[in-house]
Structure formats: structure tokens, C-alpha cells
Amino acid sequence: MIGINTIVECNQYLKSNGLACKVHLKDGCNSQYMWIELFDEPISEQLTKAISDFFSSKGIQLTFSEDSKSFWETK
């Protein structure tokens, strides 16, 4: 289960790496997913790699949607 504090840390990590976006958490009915709010740039491989690297450092593996605009924990 990914908590809101992890999302806050992720957003700080992305900002410190110059990525203009914010990750949001949607939680309900025993399932979670995150979605990416973009401010300037389209979703890039650099962005999805940064998000994957951040969560991987916490021991969390992710699966991204086909359009890479949302993702969830791989179980």
C-alpha cells in the first residue's frame, strides 16, 4: 500500500530533478493507482524512469498504463 507521504516525497523528488509535474494518488475499494498531472512537457521516458527509480528505491515496482499517464504497484 502506497501512502500519501510517499506521494509527497515523490513529488519533491520530481521537482528537485526539474520535472514539471505532480503525481496524484487515487485510492478506493482495496485498489490504488497514481496519475500524472503535467505542467509543461508531455510525458517522456525521462519522467517515467524518474518515477520508476523513485518507487524502486522504496522497494515498489510499478506498471504504467499504455499511455504512461497513470500507473500502479505491480503485485
Secondary structure as GFF3:
##gff-version 3
##sequence-region A 1 75
A	DSSP	alpha_helix	4	16	.	.	.	ID=ss1
A	DSSP	beta_strand	21	28	.	.	.	ID=ss2
A	DSSP	beta_strand	31	38	.	.	.	ID=ss3
A	DSSP	alpha_helix	45	57	.	.	.	ID=ss4
A	DSSP	beta_strand	62	64	.	.	.	ID=ss5
A	DSSP	beta_strand	70	73	.	.	.	ID=ss6
###
